[in-house]
Every structure is written in structure tokens, then in C-alpha cells.
Amino acid sequence: MSSTTATDAVSATDDAKHGFSRPEMYKENLAGTVASYDRHVFLCYKNRQTWPPRLEASDDDPLVKRVASQFKSRKNDILVKTMITVCEAREEDGFSEGDVLIFPEMIKYRGLEESNVDSFFDDVMVSCKSWGGGVQDVIAGSYIFVCAHGSRDVRCGVCGPVLIDKFNEEVQLRGLKDQISVLACSHIGGHKYAGNLITFSHGPDGKIMGHWYGYVTPNDVPALLDQHIAKGEVIQKLWRGQMGQPVAELKGEDDQNKLANGNDTKKNNVAVESNSLNNNENVVGCCQGVNGVSCCQTASFEQNKVETDKKQGSKVCGSWPILQKRDILAATGIVGALAAVAIGYRFYRRSG
């Protein structure tokens, strides 16, 4: 007896109204439809079929609600502009409920529960150090998160599962099951751009890059694997933006950015650092929930330097870009004043 995939389950009517054939497809330019941010945290929680429309407000989902509440209350303390999204927990693939995946650091923490959310925020989200309350693992490979939050928007519910099936099929054909993980995630904003997905993989410079794509169809999956994941080439016509870098720095299409299949692409050779932060900026993400806060909201922060402590694998957050500039300006003013006094005194001595 053959198994039924999500692709088989989508009727022609559903596809025409909510799926890949709907009239709104390709109606908008996607570049710039993602707010700038520098760290993405995914909380593994249950499965997509059980997610309510507003996970962050559900009394039946206390872990997610507690995380959203802490994110809202601590946003001014979080030094790195951060986005938090729920992804599907899948034990068979090593993603258990309560696991937390952090990009671009490529860290997984195990053991997040409602009772220890506060300590997680204190250690990891605010202090940028290793979490004392959980087990830390280093994760490797590439990750693809596909929005399949059907209770939030029917378009994601129709398109997401089909894309997940197609990605898993193509990954299996390429023998990359151990190198590429494909997970369903909750709402990431821009329902009208479904299929929506986020990829985390190594860029041409070897750094982990986070890219958002929209209007993705099953026909685009091979190119996303062979061009984007394998070669670091952005598929421009589907590209919404990237973690850590303004869209303006990545625009500029020309003939040499064309793929053989006709898709516009751009090989991105600009390094993206995890400390590529902005100054004193409150940016609300595209996923708003109760009171304007959800598990996809960006946090406010001052420009800060985040360094990696290679020996301990933890993060050290400093405040050099702002505080040191102020100190330097103050010191410069003092030195200038002292110099003026010294010159005046010498002039006085000579005239006397």
C-alpha cells in the first residue's frame, strides 16, 4: 500500500485558491520584505497539526507562552537583535520538544521547560553565555525551515507540507539526509508570499548565512538545493532578504547573475557577521501576536560587539561601539581643554 504525500492531498481547487497556482503569486518584489536581525532562535515544540493560530497566546501551550512573555519583558536587555520562531519537534530526526536551535552560532540546547525559561533568557539571550540549565550541543549541516502553520494561514497550510515533502524527496535522492534538515516552522510573516522558508547554510566565505525565500514552489526545490545550499548562490526572484545585512547591500542584478535555468541569482560574497548590529533601533518583526509581541518579534538593543569565546564555546557581549565612542569623545574634549590651558599658561609666563 503506497503512502499518501501532502502533494497528493492538495486538490486542484485548493491549489488554485490557496496554493502555488493562486493569482497573487509573483505579484510583488520580495527583496526587502524581511526586517533586519542578527540571531535566530528556534524552539522545537509539538507538531504543526496541533499548533493554534497564536501559539504565543495559547494557555494550552505554556512553554511557548512563557518564552514569548520573557521575550517581551526582556527585550530592552537583549543585546543582539533576535527573532524567535517555533519549529516542529521530531524525535526521529533528533529534534525533541524543548530543544532550542540558535543561528548563526549553530548551537542546540536541550531541556527548555516552562520552569527554566527565565534562566535561559538570563544566561543565553541577555548575557550571551552558555546556559547552565541545559545541555549544549554543536549542530552541523544545513537547515531549511518551511512555514507550514496552517491554522494561522491556509496558504501556509497548503504550500508548506508540499514543500517539505519535496525537499525531503530531493534530499534523499542526493544522499544528503545526514547533511540537510528540513523542518516545519510557525508563521514567519508574509502569508501572501507562501511558500515561505528560511535557509541556514554556509555561504561562499564559509560563514553561516540565513536567507528568506518566498513564492517557492516544488519546481524551485532542486535549484534551492543545488544552487543555494550547495554553491551559496542566491535565487534572486524568490529572495526576501537575509539575516544580518541590509537588502541594499545585496542588490544589483546583471547578466552574470543568471542561472542556466533562467532564474535570476546573485552570488553573495559579502561577509555577514553575527555582530552586524544597528544603533538604538526598535524594529518590530513581521510576525505580530498578542499586544504586538509574538515568537517572531525582533528585540531592541544598542549596538554591541559579540565575540566568541572559542575555549568555552560561549558568547561574550561587550559595548565597545557605543560606550567607547562616548568615552573617546569625552576624553578628547578633556585633552583639548587641558591643552588649551597649558598653551594659555605658557603665553601668560612669557608675557609676564
N, C-alpha and C positions, 0 to 999 in steps of 0.2 A: 504494500500500500504506500503510495507516494505521499510525501508531506506537502502541505499547502503553505506557500510563502505569502508574505504580505503583498507582493506583486500580484499574485493570483487572486487575492481577496479584493483588490480595488476594481470596482465596476467602472464601465465606461462613463456612466453618469457622474460618479464620484470624481473621476479624473478630470472630466470636463468642467466641473463646478469648483472643486477644491484641490485638484491635483496638478499634474505637470502640464495639462492642456488648458488650464483656466485662462481667461482673456487677459488677466493682469500680468502674466509672465512677461518679463523683459521690457516692461513699460518704463522703468526708471533706471537711471545710472546708479549703480550700487556703491561706487567708491565714496567713502566718507560717511557711510551710514552706521559707523561704529564709534562710540565715544572712546577717547584715548585713555588707556590704563596700562599698568605695568606688571601686575601679578594677577593670575587667575587661579582661584581655589575651587575645586570640585568636591562636593560632598556626596559620597555614594549612599543612596537611600532607596530602599524598596525597588519596585519596578514601575515602568511608565504607565502600565494599565491601572495602577492604584493611585497615581498622583492626582490630587484635586486641582482645580484651576489655580488656586492661590496657595501653594504649599507653605509659604511664609506666614500665612494667617490661619492655618488649619489647626484646630485643637486636637485633631486626630494624628497630627504629625509633630509631636512636641520637640523632637530634636531639631528639625528644620526651623520651627518657630523660634526656638531658643537661639539658634545661630543668627537668624535674621534680627532678633531683638538686640543681641550683643553687637551686631554689625552697626545697627542704627545708633546705639548708645555710645559706642566707642569710636565712631567714625573720625572724630577730631583727634584721636590718639594714634590712629593708624598712619604710619609714616609713608607707606608705599600705596599708591593708588591701586585699589584692589577691586576685583569683581568676584562674586561668589555665585556658583551655579550648582544645581543638583544634577547628579548623573545616576544612572541605573546601577544598583548593586547586583553583581553577577558572580556568585560564588564559584561557579565552574571555571571562570576565567581569572579568578584571583582578586575580585573586587567585592569585598564584603561590606555589609551595611555598617556605617560608621567609619569607613576608610575615607581619608582626605587626601586628594591629589593636588599638588602645588606646582604650578608652572610659572616661569621657566626654570625654577630650581630643580625640577624633576625629583621631587620628594613625595613619599607616601607615608602618612601617619595612620596607624591602626588604633582603634579603640575609642573614637569620639562618641560620647554619650551625652545625654542632656545634663547629667550631673557634673561633667568636667568641661563643658563648653567654655566656662569663664576662664579656666586655667589655660586652655588652648589659645584663647584670644590674648591673655596676658603675655604668654611666652612667645607664640609664633606671630600672631597678627600685629601686636603692638610692639613687643620688644625685639622681634626678629631674631629669636634664638630657638634652639631646639626645645621641643615640648617635653617637659618632664613627666607628663601624664600618659604618654602613648608610646608605641613602638614605632621607630622611624626606619623606613626602607628607602633605598635609592631605586628609582624606576628608570627604565631604559626603553628605547624604541620610539615609535611614532604613535600619536594618539589622534583619533578622529571622533569628535563629539557631534552627534546629529540630533537636532531638536526634533523630538517625537512626542511632545507634550500635547496630546490630542484633546484633553479636557480643557486646555487653555485656548486652543485654536484648532479648528477642524482641519485646516490646511497642513499644519504640522503633523496632525494625527494621520493624515492620508499620505503625505510625502515622506515623512521621517522613517517609518518602518520599511518602506520600499527601498529607500536608500541604504538603510542598514543591511538589509538582505543582500543588496547588490554589492556593497563594499565587502561584506564577508565572503561572498562568492568569488569576487575578483582577487581578494587577498589569498584565499585558499588556492585558486588557480596558479598564483605566482609563488606559492610556497612560503608566504610571509606571515603565517599565522602567529609565529613567535616574535615577530618584529613590529606588527601593526595591531593596535587595539581599537576596536570600533564600539562606541558606547552611546546609548540614547541619553539625551540630556533634557533638562527642563527648558522653559522659554528663554530665549536669548535675544528677544526683540526683533521687530520687523516681521510679523506674521506674513505680511503680503509678499515677503521675499522667499517664502518656503519653496523648495527645501533649503533650510539653513543649516550650516555646520561650521565648526571650528576645528582647525588642524593645529597640532603641535608637533613639529619635527625639526631636524637640523637644517639650517639654511646653508647657503654656499660657503659662508665663513665658519661653519661648524657650530654656530650658536643656535640654541633652541628658539624657534620663531613661532608665534601664534598668529594664524591668519583666519579671517572670517570669510565665508562664501555664502552667496545666496543665489536663488533661481537654479539651484543644482538639480539636475535630472539624472536618472540612471545612466543615460548616454554619456554623462560627464565623468562618471566614476573612474573609468580607465585612465583618462587624462590626469585626474587628480592624483592617482597613484603613481603613474609613470612619469608625469612631468613635475607635479608639485612635490610629492613626497620623495620621489627618487632623485630628482635633479634640482629641487629648490626653485623651480620656475613658477611664478605666479600666473594663474589663468585670469587675465585682466577682466574679461567681460563678466565674470562671476564674482569678482573680488570686492568685498565690502570694506576691508580695512585690516589693520594688523595691530597686535599688542605692542605698545611701547614706542610707536613712531607716527607722527602726523602723516596724513594721506598726501599732503602737498609735496613731501619729500620723495614720494614714490611714484608720482605721476610722470607722464611723458612717454607716450607711445610712438613707436616708429616701426618701419618695416622689419627691422631686425628682431623685433619682439613678437613676430608672428610665428606660430607653430605650423607645422606641416599640415595639420588638420584644419587650419583656418582660424583657430581661436586666437584672440589677442592675449599675449602673455608678456611678462616683463621679468627678466631675471634680476632678482633683488640682491645687490652686492653691498647694501648699506648695513653696517653692523647695528644690531639692536641690543642695547644693554638693559639689564633689569633695573638699573637706576636711572633710566632716561625719564626723569620726572619733571613736572611742571611746577611753577611757583604759586603757592597760596591759592589753589584752584579748587572750587567745589564743582564737580561735574557729576550730574545725575545720569546714571546709565539708562539704557533704552528699555529696561525691564522694570517698570514701576509696580509696586504692590500696595499693600495697605499703608496709608499715610505717606505714600511716595517712596516707601522702602520695600525692597524685596531682596531675594537672594541673588540678584543680578545688579545691585546698585554699587556704583563706584564710591570710594571713600574720599573725603577731603584730606589734604595734607599740605605741609610745607615742603619745599624742595629739599631732599635729603639724599645722602650718599649711603648706599647699601653695599657693603663689602662682604665677601665670602671668607669665612674662617676655614681654610682648607683642612686644617688639622682636626677640627671638631665637627665640621660639616654644618655649622650653624651660621646665622647671619648676624652681622653687627651693623646697627643703624647709627649713623652719625649725622651731624647737622652742619657740615662744613660749608655747603653752598650759600646758606643764608647767614648763619651766625658768624662765620669767619669773615664774610664780606663786611658785615656791620662792624666787627672788631677792627678790621683793617682800615675802614673809613674813619672810625673813631681815633685809632692810633695815628693815622695820617694827619688828622686835624690837630692832635696834641703835639706831634713832632713839628708841624708847621708853626704852631703857636710858640713853641719853645725856641725855634729858630729865629722867629721874629723878635722875641725878647732878647736873645743873645746878640743879634745884629744891633738892636737899639741900644743895648748896654755898651757895646764896643764903640758905637758912634758917640755916646754920651761921654765915655772915658776920653776919647780923642778930643772932643770939643772942650772938655774941661781942662 
